[in-house]
Amino acid sequence: MNTKQVCYNFTRGIKTNCQDGCDGHNSGHNVFYEGDILYSYGYHYPLAIRVSVNKYLVNCSGYSNSTARHTNHFYDAVSYSDCIQVPTSAMQAWKNGDFTQFQIEGVAYWNRERLNATDKITRARLDHTRARWQSEIDSAQDNIKTIKAMKSDSAPKPKANPFGAVAMVAKMGELLTDTQTQANDWKKRMIKAGISGLIMPDDWDNLSEDEKTIRLDKVIKEMGK
C-alpha cells in the first residue's frame, strides 16, 4: 500500500489489521497509523491526530523532505480547513492527555510566528511582501483563536502512571532520613518494592554515595513522568 492510500485509509477510519499491530502502513513501514494518530518515521513524530470527526491536528514542526511529502499526501486526503497546525510539543501533549500543556505549546508557537511576521512586515518595502507577511500574521492569529477555543473534553484522558506513587514515596527519603546513605538506601528499597524483579548493577555497593544519588534520582524522575 502506498503512502497516499495509507493517509486516505487513516482519514476514513479504515483498518487493515496489520501483522505488526498497527492499523495500517505503507510498503516501507515509514508511514503508519494506530487509532487516531498517523506517524511519520516513528512514534517520535506524530504527523496528524484526529481530534473529532473531520478535524485534525497536523504537525508543523521542522521535518525532512520525505516527511514533507507524507504531510502533502495527508493534506490530499482532507480539507485544509479541517486542520489545525501545531508543533510537535503540542502534539505530544495532546497524546499524553495534557490539554493545558497542549494549549500552552500551541499558542506559544503561533505567538512566535506572529511576532516574527510582525518584525518582517515593518521592514518590508514592497506591497506584495507586506501583504505576504500580513497574511502570516492573520493566519497566526486565527490559529491562536482556534486553539484557545478548543474544549478539553475533546482531548484524550491522561494516562495513569503506575509508578508515580512509587516515585513520590522514594523521593520522600530525602525528608525522612538524616544522611545521604540512609536516603539512598530508602530510595533503593522503595524502587525495588515498586518494580518487581528489579536487579541492581553488580558494582552498586562499590559506587560512591554521590553517584548512587545521581542514578537513583534519574530513575525516580523517569518513574514520575
C-alpha positions as CSV (number, residue, x, y, z in Angstrom):
1,M,0.0,0.0,0.0
2,N,1.4,3.4,-0.9
3,T,1.6,6.5,1.4
4,K,-1.4,8.2,-0.3
5,Q,-3.6,5.2,0.3
6,V,-2.4,5.0,3.9
7,C,-3.4,8.6,4.5
8,Y,-6.8,8.0,2.8
9,N,-7.5,5.0,5.0
10,F,-6.5,6.8,8.1
11,T,-8.8,9.7,7.5
12,R,-11.7,7.3,6.7
13,G,-11.0,5.1,9.7
14,I,-10.2,2.1,7.6
15,K,-8.2,-0.6,9.5
16,T,-6.2,-3.2,7.5
17,N,-5.3,-5.4,10.5
18,C,-1.5,-5.4,10.0
19,Q,0.5,-8.2,11.5
20,D,2.8,-5.8,13.4
21,G,-0.1,-4.4,15.4
22,C,-0.7,-1.1,13.7
23,D,-3.9,-0.2,11.8
24,G,-2.2,0.5,8.5
25,H,1.2,1.3,7.0
26,N,2.8,1.8,3.6
27,S,5.1,-0.7,1.9
28,G,8.2,0.9,3.5
29,H,6.6,0.9,7.0
30,N,7.7,4.6,7.4
31,V,4.2,5.9,7.5
32,F,1.7,4.1,9.8
33,Y,-1.3,4.8,12.0
34,E,-2.7,3.5,15.2
35,G,-6.1,4.6,16.3
36,D,-6.4,8.3,15.9
37,I,-2.7,9.1,15.2
38,L,-0.8,9.0,12.0
39,Y,3.0,8.8,12.3
40,S,6.0,9.5,10.0
41,Y,9.2,7.5,10.6
42,G,8.2,6.5,14.2
43,Y,6.4,7.4,17.3
44,H,8.6,10.5,17.9
45,Y,6.9,12.3,15.0
46,P,3.1,12.2,15.1
47,L,2.1,13.7,11.7
48,A,-1.6,14.0,12.3
49,I,-4.0,13.4,15.1
50,R,-7.8,13.1,14.7
51,V,-9.5,15.1,17.4
52,S,-13.0,14.7,16.2
53,V,-14.9,13.8,13.0
54,N,-13.2,15.6,10.1
55,K,-11.0,17.7,12.5
56,Y,-7.2,17.1,12.8
57,L,-4.1,18.4,14.4
58,V,-1.2,18.5,11.9
59,N,2.4,18.7,12.9
60,C,4.1,21.9,11.6
61,S,7.5,21.5,13.3
62,G,10.6,21.2,11.1
63,Y,10.8,18.0,9.1
64,S,12.7,16.2,6.3
65,N,11.8,16.4,2.6
66,S,10.3,12.9,2.8
67,T,8.1,13.8,5.8
68,A,7.0,16.9,3.9
69,R,5.8,14.6,1.2
70,H,4.0,12.4,3.7
71,T,2.3,15.6,5.0
72,N,1.3,16.6,1.5
73,H,-0.3,13.2,1.0
74,F,-2.2,13.7,4.2
75,Y,-3.5,17.1,3.0
76,D,-4.6,15.5,-0.2
77,A,-6.9,13.2,1.8
78,V,-8.6,16.0,3.8
79,S,-9.8,19.6,3.6
80,Y,-7.2,22.0,4.7
81,S,-9.8,23.9,6.6
82,D,-10.3,20.9,8.8
83,C,-6.7,21.0,10.1
84,I,-5.1,22.9,12.9
85,Q,-1.3,23.2,12.7
86,V,0.7,22.9,15.9
87,P,4.3,21.9,16.8
88,T,5.5,18.5,17.9
89,S,5.5,19.6,21.6
90,A,1.7,20.3,21.4
91,M,1.1,17.1,19.5
92,Q,2.9,15.1,22.3
93,A,1.0,17.0,25.0
94,W,-2.3,16.1,23.3
95,K,-1.2,12.4,23.1
96,N,-0.4,12.4,26.8
97,G,-3.8,13.9,27.7
98,D,-2.3,17.1,28.9
99,F,-4.8,19.6,27.4
100,T,-3.4,22.6,29.3
101,Q,0.1,22.0,28.1
102,F,-1.3,21.4,24.6
103,Q,-2.8,24.9,24.6
104,I,0.3,26.5,26.1
105,E,2.6,24.9,23.4
106,G,0.3,25.6,20.6
107,V,-0.4,29.3,21.5
108,A,3.3,29.9,22.2
109,Y,4.3,28.6,18.8
110,W,1.9,30.8,16.9
111,N,2.7,33.8,19.0
112,R,6.3,33.4,18.0
113,E,5.3,33.1,14.3
114,R,3.1,36.2,14.7
115,L,5.9,38.2,16.2
116,N,8.3,37.1,13.6
117,A,5.9,38.1,10.8
118,T,5.3,41.5,12.6
119,D,9.0,42.2,12.6
120,K,9.3,41.3,8.9
121,I,6.4,43.5,7.8
122,T,7.9,46.6,9.5
123,R,11.0,46.2,7.3
124,A,9.2,45.2,4.1
125,R,9.5,47.7,1.3
126,L,7.3,46.1,-1.4
127,D,3.5,46.0,-1.2
128,H,3.3,42.3,-2.2
129,T,5.9,41.5,0.5
130,R,3.9,43.3,3.2
131,A,0.8,41.5,2.0
132,R,2.5,38.2,2.4
133,W,3.6,38.9,6.0
134,Q,0.2,40.4,6.8
135,S,-1.3,37.1,5.7
136,E,1.1,35.2,8.0
137,I,0.1,37.5,10.9
138,D,-3.6,36.8,10.2
139,S,-3.0,33.1,9.9
140,A,-1.2,33.0,13.3
141,Q,-3.9,35.0,15.0
142,D,-6.6,32.6,13.6
143,N,-4.7,29.6,14.8
144,I,-4.3,31.1,18.3
145,K,-8.1,31.8,18.5
146,T,-8.8,28.2,17.3
147,I,-6.5,26.6,19.8
148,K,-7.9,28.8,22.7
149,A,-11.4,27.9,21.7
150,M,-10.9,24.1,21.8
151,K,-12.5,22.3,24.6
152,S,-10.7,19.9,26.9
153,D,-13.4,17.2,26.7
154,S,-12.3,16.5,23.1
155,A,-8.8,15.6,24.3
156,P,-7.8,12.1,25.4
157,K,-7.8,11.4,29.2
158,P,-4.4,11.5,30.9
159,K,-2.8,8.0,31.1
160,A,-2.4,6.7,34.6
161,N,1.2,6.3,35.7
162,P,1.5,3.1,37.8
163,F,4.9,4.2,39.0
164,G,4.0,7.7,40.0
165,A,3.2,6.9,43.6
166,V,6.4,4.8,44.0
167,A,8.5,7.7,42.7
168,M,6.8,10.1,45.2
169,V,7.4,7.7,48.2
170,A,11.0,7.1,47.1
171,K,11.7,10.8,46.9
172,M,10.4,11.2,50.4
173,G,13.6,9.5,51.6
174,E,15.3,12.9,51.4
175,L,12.9,14.2,54.1
176,L,12.6,11.2,56.3
177,T,16.3,10.3,56.7
178,D,19.2,12.0,58.2
179,T,22.1,11.1,55.9
180,Q,22.7,10.7,52.2
181,T,23.5,7.0,52.7
182,Q,20.2,6.5,54.5
183,A,18.3,8.4,51.8
184,N,19.9,6.3,49.1
185,D,19.0,3.1,50.9
186,W,15.4,4.3,51.3
187,K,15.2,5.2,47.6
188,K,16.6,1.8,46.6
189,R,14.2,-0.1,48.8
190,M,11.2,1.8,47.5
191,I,12.2,1.5,43.9
192,K,12.8,-2.3,44.2
193,A,9.4,-2.6,46.0
194,G,7.7,-0.8,43.2
195,I,9.4,-2.6,40.3
196,S,9.1,-6.3,40.6
197,G,12.2,-8.3,39.7
198,L,14.5,-5.2,39.6
199,I,18.2,-6.2,39.9
200,M,20.7,-3.6,40.9
201,P,24.0,-3.3,39.0
202,D,26.8,-5.7,40.1
203,D,29.0,-2.8,41.1
204,W,26.3,-1.0,43.1
205,D,27.9,-1.4,46.5
206,N,31.2,0.0,45.2
207,L,29.7,3.2,43.9
208,S,30.1,6.5,45.9
209,E,27.0,7.8,47.6
210,D,27.0,10.8,45.2
211,E,26.9,8.5,42.2
212,K,24.2,6.4,43.8
213,T,22.1,9.6,44.4
214,I,22.5,10.7,40.8
215,R,21.4,7.3,39.4
216,L,18.5,6.8,41.8
217,D,17.2,10.3,41.2
218,K,17.3,9.7,37.4
219,V,15.2,6.5,37.9
220,I,12.8,8.4,40.2
221,K,12.4,11.2,37.6
222,E,11.6,8.7,34.9
223,M,9.1,6.9,37.1
224,G,7.4,10.1,37.9
225,K,6.7,11.2,34.3
